């Protein structure tokens, strides 16, 4: 797996129903310019769709690893004018 700066959350270690809450909590504490690496055991398309809908253009998501055994995505907070990163709902 490729190394990046910032925090790493290995979502393979959590049950599926816990993952969204963990990701949401982690993103809630990111400041503009900070990032987190999310690691999965399968393609995370549903989560990516959810994050894109909820956070719109407040997050930059970049694939770091694209399978077949490990998938990882670097999520960087772009932030609002005040530096916060909040969902848009």
Secondary structure, 3 states (H helix, E strand, C coil): CCCCCCEEEEHHHCCHHHHHHHHHHHHHCCCCCCEEEEEECCCCHHHHHHHHHHHHHHEEEEEEEECCCCEEEEEEECCCCCCCCCCCC
